[in-house]
Amino acid sequence: MHASPVAPSMSAEQSGPLPSEQRVVNDFSIQVGTVNGSGSQTANNVLMRSIFQMGVPVSGKNLFPSNIAGLPTWFTIRASKQGYIGRKKEIDFLVAMNPETAREDVMSLAPGTAAVYDAPLNLNELRDDIHFYPVPFDKLVAPVCPEAKLRKLVRNMIYDGVVAHLLGIDLEEMRKALYKQFGEKKKKAAELNWGAVLAGRDYAEKNLVKTDPYWVEPMDKTAGKLILDGNTAAALGCLFAGVTVLTWYPITPSSSLAEALISYLGRFRHDEETKKATYAVVQAEDELASIGMAIGAGWAGARSMTCTSGPGVSLMSEFIGLAYFAEIPVVVVDVQRVGPSTGLPTRTMQGDILNNALLSHGDTHHPVLFPSSPEECFTMAQEAFDLAEQFQTPVFMNMDLDLGMNNWMSEAFPYPEKPLVRGKVLDAEALRQLGGFARYKDVDGDGIPYRTLPGTNHAAAAYFTRGTGHNEKAGYSEREDDWIHNMDRLNRKFENMRTQVPAPDVHYMEGARVGLVCCGTSRYAVRESRDQLSRERGMNPSWLRLRAYPFSKELEEFIDRHERVYVVDQNRDAQLLMLMRMEMTPERIGKLRSVRYYGGLPLDARTVTDEIVRQEGL
């Protein structure tokens, strides 16, 4: 027997299903509050993918603690018919499964929000302006899962069934998503969890009266698109870039990038005849060792890389300076997190922009790429290796935790068409024609010298690689003119990069007096904020997304066309703005304004909009 249908805690005028014209369709956020280590990730991914398979643009963000298990974790799914996939500041639909945080989660909600909760928590007693849906999860999971040890994992799938019924999610799409999540080898586990989904759906259908306005309806906005995290996409990009050496030391949030790449290398990088591996992976004893090994491999001619986060980059400083001055190609993927010190390793930030651009001591400038999507993680990884070898220098690819570890809807990846760019490498035949070479001589006027690789069969191929002062022939020198000549050439090489790194993504609006500048995942908040400012305040700002440092002329042109330019940073000290100020004239600097967020959550549009409105005095 089922109990009588439960009506949520709302006034009599609000009870019962809303008429269709009052529905909020495909435009809301769901937050699931659970306990770290409870197995909720599977249920959350299935819920998100179900909505995606119905053709609705979605994104998923996991906010989890840095301990192994036991502390609160939240997963937020955003559905947006407009295609907004950045974090939404407001929560519209809560699933409260964690007794430790459920009451606080409910009290933080805006009036009119929906809340599914574990019935014994009695959350409906807290407020009368929330659409409450109590569900007895323990009672429902017991008959579905006889094995008590598994129930804490399976009970999460109960809320998938409940939410599917309340939001109108196609149950067949949820079934497909669930079986995709478990894969062919875990059909029994999938069947067990599917039973929990059906139990949740059946309970909701027979016992809950829907009064909230949120619904999912089929769309056609996701055809041909993917859902995946940036670390996986970057690993694929490195594979297609031809990487042969990966050296790394585990650190959140970059470890999953290395793990994904190791998996791909193991599948695809073997000699067809001997079946032996054609790659090398070394898990080093620390980050200093990992970058040293990667630089050594780059010197030997391998396409080499390491991946890390801010604390790891700090340890790599001197070796990065060696690679800059000795002119050795290497790629460093930095998945940024909150610092300083060990900081908040499971929170996101763009706090290494200035550090990576100028890393090491003395006068150094490094190219930095800023991907903003899984697709760009894939394509820019390939560009990073080409740039490193073309310019014989360390190249950073600055991701962040939000991009690297969270789920994003992405365009399908383009299959690489261009050949690898190996740069100015002289083989034995070229040396025989030239009669020799000077390792650090600028022959072509672009600041880039020629190099040879170890093992080249010619007497003139050898040179001594050193991090101390050297002349054009790589000979040791402390002469003033040799040092100045070499440093000027390195700077000339860097200036030449401005036309070779990925160009900015620019969107001019007719008559715009205000411009917005951002990089990386700030893109999503800025794009939505631009629409909010236009809709709510009558502004029509242009926006530019920087895709790389050194900056190109497009940035200066953008600043010149506007009266004020707001630079959006996900760090306390406005690092992107600081880097821009280093290169701008006083007239341009005077136009720049700062919008900053550094709380560790993914940046949301409302935060950007409110700050611009405040500074504009609107």
N, C-alpha and C positions, 0 to 999 in steps of 0.2 A: 504494500500500500504506500502511496505517496502522500505527503502532507498537502494541505491546501496551498494553492499558489501564494507566494510571498510577494507582497508589494513593497518596493523600496521606501525609505523614509523621506517622503516628500509630501507636500500638502495635497489635499483632495483635488484641488484644481489642476495639479500637475500629474496626478496618477493616471496610468493607462498610456497606451501607445500614442505618440504624437502624430498629427496629420502630416502627410508627405511634404507639404510646403515648409514645415518647421524642422525637417530633418537636416542634419549636418552630414553630408555624404562625402566620403573619401577625403576628409580634411580634419585630421585629429592626431593626437599622440597617445600612445598606450605606455604606461610604466608598470613594470612587474617588479615588486619588491620581494626578494627571497633571501636565503642564507647561502653564503659562499660555500661551494662543495656539495650542494643539495641536488645537483644534476639538472638545474632549471635551464641551462643553456640550450639543451635539446628542444625543450618545449618552446622556448622563446624563438629559436630559429625556425621551428616548424610554423609557428604563428605568423612570423614575419614573411616567410616564403609563401604561405598560403595567400596572403594579401597580394604579394607580388605576382603570383601566378594568375590572379584575377585581373591583371593588367593595370594595377594601381602602383604608382611610384612609391617606393618605401626606402627607409634606411633603418639600421639597428645599431644602437650604441650600448655597450656594456660598461657599467660603472662598478668596478669590483675592487675589493681591498687588496693590500699587498701581502696578507698572510695566506696560509694554505687553505684554511677552512674555518667556518664558524661565524665570521663577521658578515654584516649586511652587504648585499649586492643588489643593484638595480639594473634592469634592462629596459631601454626605451625604444619603442617602435614608432616611427613617424610615417603616416600615410598622407600623401598630398597630391591631389588631382592637378595642382599647378606645377608639380615636379620639384617642389622644395624638399631637399633631402638633408639639410643641416638640422642641428638640434632645435627643437621648439622649446622655448622657455616654459610655457604653460603645459600642464598635464591635464588631459581631458578624460582619460579612462585609466583607473588604477586597479591593479590586481595586487592585493595586500596579503602576502603569504608568510611574512616574517613577523612573529609576535613582538620582537624587540623594537621594530620600527613602524609597525602598522598604525599605531595611534598618531605618531608624529607625521607620518605620511598623509593620513587623512586630514589632520588639522592644517596642513599646508595647502590643501586643494582650494581652488576657487569654487564659489557656489555653482551648482549645476553639474559638477563633475560626476561621473559614474565610478562606482567602486565595488568590485567583486572582492569578497574577503572570506576568510575561514570563519565559519559561523560561531565557534566558541569564543572568538575575540569580542563579540558584541560591539562592533564598531558603530553600529547604527545608533547607539546611545550617545555618541559624541556630538552629532550635528543633525539638524533636520532639513538642511539645504543641499544634501548630496543624494544621488540616486544609488542607494545601497542594495547589493545583491549578496546575501549570505549563502554560503555553500558548505555543507558538512563534508569536507574533503576526506577525513579519515574514515567515515562511514562508507563513502562511495568507493574508496580504493581497496578496502578489505576484500570484498567478493571478487574484484577484478584481479588482484594480485595476492594469491594465497601465501607466498613467501614473504614473511614479515621484513626481512632484511632489504628487500627491493622496494618496499612501499614508499619510502621517502623520495625515491627517484621517480617512481611511476605516478605518484599523486600530482606531480606537476602537470602531467598531461591532462588531468581532470580540468584544469582551468582553460586549457586550449579548447576543449569541447564546450565549456560554458561560454567563453568569449565568442566562439564561432557562432553559437546560437544567438547571442545577444546582438552581435554586430552584423549578422547575416552573411558570414563567410561561407562560401561553398564548401561543403563537407568533403566532396570528392577531391577538391584542390588540397584540402588539409591532409587527406589520406595520401595523395601523391607526394606531398612535401615530407610527410613523416617517413614513408618508405625510402625516399631519396636520402633523407638524413641518416638512416641506419644502413642503407646499402644492401646489396644482394647477400652478403655473408651473415647478416644479422636479422634474418626474416622472423625468427621466433621472438626476438626482442621487439621488433616492429609490431608484431601481432599483439603482444602483451600491452604495449603502449597504445595501440589503436583501440583496444578494448577500454582503456581509461578515457580516451577521447570520447568514445560513444557513451560511456557512463556519465561524463560531464554534460554532454549534449542532451541526453535523455532527462537528466535531473532538471536542467535549465528549462527545457521545453515544457515540462510538467509542473514546475514549481515556481518559476520566476516570471513576474510580469514586467516587461520592458517599459521603462518610462524615460530613459535618456534619449537624446536626439541623434546619437552617432550610429552610422551605418556604413557598410562596405557594399558597393555595387560594382559590377564588372566594367572595366575600361579597356582601352587598347594602347596603353602608354608604355608597356614594358616589353613589347615584342622585340626579339633580337638582343635584349640587354642581359647583363649578368648581375649576380649578387656575389660579391667576394670581398675579402679584406685586402688592404694595400700591401701588406707584407707578402702575401701569396703572389700578388700581381708583380711586385718588384722581383721576387725570386724567379718568376717566369721570364721577366725582362733580362735579368742577368744571364739566364740560361741561353736565351736567344742572342745575347750580346757576345757569346763565345767565352764566357768566364771559364778558366781552367783551374784556378786556385782560389779557394775560400779559406781564410784563417779567421777564427772568431773566438770570443769568450762569452759565455752566456750572460745576458743582461736584459731585463725587461725595459722596453717592449720590443726589442729587436730579435730576440731568440727565435721566434716563430718564423722569421724571414730566413735565418740560417737553416732551420729545420726543414722548411719547405724546399729550399734550394738543394739541400743534401738529398732529399727524396727525389727531386727531378734529375739531379746528376746521376743518381743510382739507376734510374730508369733509362736515361737517354745517352749517357756518355761512356760508351764502351767501344773498343775496337771491334769491327765486324768480324775479323778473322780470329784474333787471339782471345776476344771476349774480355780482355783486360781493361781496367778503368783508364780513361784518358784524362783524368782530373785528379786533383789532390785536395783533400779537406783536412784541416788541422784545427782541433779545439785546443787553443793555446792555454798556458797557465795563467795568463792575465792579458789585459788589453794592450799593454806595452809590447809584449811578445807577439801578439797577433798582428799589429800594424808593422812591426819589424819584419816578420815573415812575408807579409803581403808586399812590402816594398822590395824585399829581396827577390820575390818572384817576378815583380814588375821589371826590375833591372834585368832579369834573365830572359825577358821576352814574353812571359805569360800574361794573360789578361787576369789580373788578380784583384781581390777585394777583401774588405772586412765590413762587418755591420756591427753597430754598437748604439749607445745612447750617450747623453751628455757626460756622465761621469767617466765613461770609457774614452771619449774624445779628449778629456782633460789629461788623461795619462799618455795619450798619443802625441802630445804637443811637440816634443823635441824631434821625434822621428818624422813627423809631418814637415817640420822645418828642413830636415835633411833631404827629404824627397823633393821639396820645393827647390832647394839650392842645387842639389845634384841632378835635378830634372829627370825624375823617375815617375812613370805613370802608375797610379794606383787609385782605386775607387773606394770611398768610405760612405756607406749608407748610415745616416744618423737618424734613428727613430726617436724624436725628441720627447722628453718627459719633464715633469716639474722638478726643478732644482732650486737652490744649490745643495751640495752634499748628496746624500742618497735621496733626499727630497721626498716626493710622492711618486714612487715608481709606476703606479698604475693610473696616474692622472696625466692629462695631455697639456702640452705647452709648445710654443715656438720660441724657446729660450736660448737656442744655440746659434741664432742667425749671425750675430756680430762675432761671436767666438770663432765660428768656422770660417768666416770670411777672412779673418786676420790671424788665424791660429799660428802659434809658435812665437818666438822672440824675434826682435829686430823688425825688418821691413818685409812683410809677406802679405800677399793677396792670393786668395784661392777662389776658383770658380765654385759656385754653389747653385744647385738646381732645386727648384721648389715645386714638386708635383702636387696636384690637388685632387687627384682621382685615381682609382685603380688603373684606368687606362694610361694615365700619365706615369704612374709608377712603372708600368711595363715599358712604355716608349722612352722615358727619360733614363731608365737604367741602361738602355742601349746607347743613348746619347752620351751618358757619363763615361762609358768606356771609350767611345770614339774620341771625346774631348781629351780624356786623360792621355791617350796615345798621340793624338794630333799635336797637343801642346806640351807633352812630356811633363806632366805635373799631377799632383793630387787633385781629385775632383770630389766634392761632397754632394751627396743627394740628401737634402733635408726633408724628411717626412716628419710626422708627429704621431703620437699614440693613437689619436682619433682616426687618422687615415690608416695607420699600419695595422691596428688590431680590431677595428670595428667593421661592420658590414655595410657596404656601399652598393648602390645600384650603379652600374657602369655600362658604357657602350662596349660592344664587342671589340676585342683587341685587333688592330691591323696587323696582318702578316708582314714581317720585315721584307722590304724590297731592295734596300740599299746594301751594297757590300760593306764589310767592316772597314773602318778607317784606321790603318795602322801607323800613319804618320811617316815622318822622315827617317826610315830605316835603310841603311846601306848594307847590301849583301856583298859577297866576295866579288861578283862580276862588276858591280858599281865601283868598288874600291880599285879594281884593276884598271878601270877606265879613268878614274880620278887620280890614281897614284897615291891616295891617302886622304885624310881629312883631319880637321881640328874639331874636337868634340863640342866645344862651346862657342864656335864661331857663327855669327849671323851672316849666312851666305846670301839669303834671299830678301833681307830687309824686313822680315816679319817677326824677328826676335826669336824664332824657333831654330835651333841648331839641328844638325844631323846626328844620328846615333848609330851604333852597331850593337849587335847582340853577342853574348858570349858564345864561343864556338864557331864564329865566322872564320872561314878558312882563308885568311889573308893577314900578313904580318902587320899591316897598318890598322887592323881592326881594333887592336888593344888600346885601352886607355885606363887611367886610374880614376876611379870614382871616389870623390872625397867630399866631405861637408865643410871643409875649411876653405880658405881663399884659394882660387885657382885662376889661371889665365885661359885664353881661348883653347889651348892645346891640353887642358886639364892638368897642367903642371902646377905644383904648389906655388902660391904667390901671396905675399902680404903687401905688394905694391899698391899704393893709393890708386893709381890709374887703372890697374887691373880690376880692383874691387868696384870702383865707380862704374867702369865700363860694363862689367858683368851685371851689376844691379840695375843699371839703366836698360840693358837688353832684356832682363827679366820683366821689367815694368812695360817695355814696349810689347813684349809677348802678351802680357796681360791685357793691355789696351786693345790688342788685335782680337782678343776673345769677344769683345763687345758685339761684333757682327756675326759671331759663330755660335754663341749660346742661344737657347730657345728664346724667341722674341716674346714680348708681353702680349697678353690677351686684352685688347682694348675695345671698349664699347662707348662711343660718343653719343650723347643725347643732344638733340637740337636745342640751342639756346641755353644749355646748361652753364650755370655760373659756378657750380660746386662739383668737385670730382672726388671720387673715392679710390684709394689705392690699397691693395692687399696682396697676400701671397698664400700659397698652400690652401689648407682647408678653410681659411677665412673667406674664401671665395663664396661659399654657400650662404653664410650669414650676410655678406655684403650684397650679394645679388637680391636676396629677399628684403634686406633693409632698404635698398634702392626702391623697390616696389612699395614698401610701407611709406617711405618718405613722399613718394609721388602720390599715393592714394590718400594719405592722412594729412599731409602738410603742403601739398601743392608743389613740392620740389621735384626736380627731374634730373638728378645728378648723373653724370657720366661715371664710368668706373673702369679701372685698369687693374689687371692681375699680373703681377710680376712673376715670371717663370724662371728667372735666373739672375745671378750676379756674376760678372759685372753688368751693370745696368746699360741699356742701349739708349739710343737717341729718342726712342718713342716715349720714354718716361719724361724727358725734358720737354718734349712737344706737348705732352698731356698737361703738365704743370702750367706751361705757358698759356694754354687755352682756357684756364679757369682762374677765378678770383681767389678761391680757397680750395685746398686739397686736404682731405682727411685721410691719414695713413692709419690703417687698422692693424694693431699688433696684439698677439696673444702672449704678452710678457709684460712685466712691470715697467721696464725701462725704455719702452718704445724702440726696440733694437732695429727694426726695419727703418723707422724714421731716422734714427741716428746714422745708419749706414747711408741713407739718402743724403743727409745733411753734409756728410763728409765730402760729397762729390758735387754739390750744388753751389751755384752763385748766390750771393746774399739776396738778390731779388726773388729767386725761386724759394729759398729757405723761408723767406717772410710769408709765403703763401701756405706753408705746411702747418697742419694741425694734427693732434694725436688723439686716437681712440684706442683705449687699451682694455684688455681683459686678461686676468691672470689667476683666476680661481681654480683652475685645474679641470673644469668641465669643458666640453666642446663649446665653442663660441656660438651664440644664438643671435638671430637678427634683431630681436627687441632690444638687447643690450646696446647694439650698435646704433640703432635708431634713436633710442632715448638720449644717448650721449651727444649725437649730432644735433638733435633738437635743442638740447640744453645749450650747447655752444653757439648755435645759430640764434638763440633767443626767441624761438618760435612758441 
